[in-house]
Amino acid sequence: MPAELLMHDVEEWIYQVDQLKVRGLSVIPKERRKITRIVVYLRGGKGHVGRVRLARLLQFISPHTLVFAPYYRGSNGSEGRDAFAGDDLKDVEEAVSILKSFYPTAYIHLIGFSRGGIQGLLTFQKVKADSYMIWGGVTDLHLMYEERVDLRGMLRRMVGHPKKDKEAYELRNAIKSIDHQSPPILIIHGAKDMQVSIRQAAYLEAHLKQVGAYFKTMYQCDEGHVPRPEAMKQVLNTVHQWMNDIEQDRLA
């Protein structure tokens, strides 16, 4: 989407992962020297469903914040095939590595929405993020297979059957490596979410409590997968405050 912003440039980046040219969208401050924060937004969906949109990225900008969203391989002109939390995780990891090489002192925050939830849970520790925000996010593929009957065919094609392909599902077990030393996690979820059940958030919260990890929750009782405008404002205020608190070490 073409855009002219007063303080930011909108750019589509192409970078190489596994000999593939993959793409992503960035919103970057015109004054590069002011960048102190990097937000990596992990989209939901697959293919054109849930594709990266500029309007979403603009929700996280500030004069000192660079926002980047990988499309994932096989989507929006990126080479390769989407593997649904498989090899496509490297697209996230390599993007963060590149960004860190350009801005080594910047704070790194990952935001995973919907399908992006599990993408982030599987990568936020590997990339040494300062925090992770999971928003209406998938945390367990077994639970997703159980609840989303309409997506079982897609999961069988891309991952396999939960009983016949146990190893593939175990490789995508996102919470087994999360412990009390993991970076802070903010869970955001709508209680009326019909696309990703709030049971996904409860599953993650129960594990975080068990291992003594630092986390906070924001549950919106009357919202679905995408909050309505006023509720969206509350989410974005919470997200920005969370990042400020992390960076200023004001966790409590």
N, C-alpha and C positions, 0 to 999 in steps of 0.2 A: 504494500500500500504506500503510494507516494505521500510524503509529509514534509512540511516545513515547520520546524519547531524553533523557538527563540533561542533556547539554550542547549539543545541536543541535536545530534545528527542521527538519522535512521539509516542503517546500512544492513545489507544482507551479506553475510560472510560465508566463504567457502573454505573449509579446512580438511585435511586428510586424516583419515582413520582407517587402519587395516587396508591400505591401498585404495580406499574409497574416497570420493569427494562428497563430503556431506555439508549441508547448509544449515544456517541458523540466522535469526534476526537479532540485531542489536540496536539499542537506543543508548547513545554514548554522549556524555557532555562535550560540548565544543571545546571547552577548556580542559584538556586531558589531564593537566597537572593537578586539577582539583579532585580527581577521582580517589575517594577513600573507601568506597563500598561497591561491591559487585553482587548483583542479584542474578542468580541463574534460575530461570523459570522453566519448569518441566511440564510440558503440555499433557493434556489427557487425550483420550481417543486413539484413533488409528487412521492413517492415511489422511483423507480430507475431513474426516470427522474429528472435531476438536483441534483443528490445525492452529498453528500459532497466529495470533492476531495482534496487530499493533496496539489496539485499544487496551488489551490486557497488560501489555508491557508498560504502557504509559501510567498504569496505576501505581507503579513502584519507583518511578523516577524521582530524583531530586537533583539539585545543582552538582552534587558530588557522587551520584550513583550511576553506574553503568549497569544496564539490564541486558541480559542475553538469553535467548531461548533457542536451543537446538531443535531442528525439525524432526530428528531421528532419521536414520538411514531408510531409504525406500519411500520417503515422503517429501513432497514439495520440491522435487528436483534433486534430492539427495540420492546418490547411488546406493546399491545394495538392497537388502530386504529387511524389513522390520522383524525383530525377533521377540518382541514383547517382554522386555526385561531380561533379554539375553545378551547377545553381542552388541546390541544397540546401547547398552550401558557405557560402552567405550566412547560413544559419541559425547556423552556427558563428561566423562572423566578427562578426555583429551581437550575438550573445550575449556574446562576449568584450569587444566595445566597451562594452556596457552595464555589464558587471561592472567593467571598468576605470574607468568614470565614477564608480562607487560606491566603489571601493577602488583609487585610483590608485597607491598605493605597494606593493600586494601583488605578489608574484611570481606569474607565470602559467606553469603547466605543462599541456601537452596530453598525453592518453593515448589512443591509437587502437588499438582491439581489432578484429581480423579485418577486415571491410569498413571499419571506422573507421580502419584504418591509412592507407589512401589519402586519406581525408577529412582526416586530420591532416597528412600530407605536403604536401597542397595548400593548407593554411591556416596552419601553424605559423609561417611567416615573415611572412605578411601581418599576423597579429595580434601580431607581435613577442613571441612566447612566449620565456620564459627557457630552456625545454627542451622536448623532445618525446620521448615514450616510445611506441614502436610494438611492440605485443604480439600475436604471432601474426597480424601484419598483412599485408594486401595492399599491394604496392608497385608492381605493374605489371599493368594490365588485360589486356595481350596474353598474359602468362603465365597469368593467371587463366582466360582463355578457352581456352587450350591445355589446361590441367590439369583444369578442372572442366567436363567434358562435360555434366554434369547442369544446369549453370547457363548454358549457352550461349543457350538460348531467352530467359532473363531478360535477359542482357546484350544480345542483339539487340533486344529490345523497348525497353530503357531507354537504351542507348547506341548500338547499331548493330552492324554487322558490321565486324571489324577491317580488312578489305580495302576494303569498299565505303564505310565511314564513317571514313576515316583521320583527318579533322579532329576528329571527336568524341573519338577515342582520344588524339590529340595534345593536345587541351585538358586531358585527364586524365593527361598525362605528369607524374608527380609529382616526378621527381628532376632534371629538366633545369635547375631553378633553384637546386638545392642546391650550394653551393660551400664554400670554406674559411672563409667568414665566417658561415655559417649557424649558428643556435643548436645547442647540443649535442643529440645523439640517442642514446637508449638503445634497443637492439634486443633484444627478448625473443622467443624462439621455441622450440617443442618439435620435436625431430628427428623424432618420430613423428606429427606433425600431418598428418592426412589431409584436413583441410578447407582449410587454407592451407599449401601446401608450404613447407618450409624453404628451398626454392630462392628464394622471394620475399625472405627475409631475406638470403640470399647475394647476390642481385642488388643490393639496397640497399647492403650492406656493401662490395661491390666498387666501387660508384660513390663512396661516401664515402672509401674509401682513395685512389681515383684523384684526387679533387679536394682531398684534404688536410683534410677536415672532421673536427671532433672528434666521436667516438662511442665507445661501449662496447657490448659484446654480452653477453648471457646466454643461452646455448644449453643446453637441458635434454635430454639424450640419450635419456631414457626416457619423455618426456612427449608427450602429444598436443596437441590444440587448447586444451583447458582442463586445466591441471595438476591432479594429484591433491593431496589436502590438504597433505601435507608439502612437496611441491614448490611448492604455492601459497604457503605460508609463506615459502619462500625467495625467490620472486618479489616478494612484498609487502615483505619486508625490504630487498631490493635497490632497489625503487622508492622507498621512503621514504628510504633512505640516499642514493640518487641526488639526490633533491630537496634534501636537506640539504646535500649537497656543492655543488650548483649555487649555492644561496643563500649559502653560506659561502665560495664561491670556492675550493673545495678540489679542483678538477679536477687530475688527474695522469695 
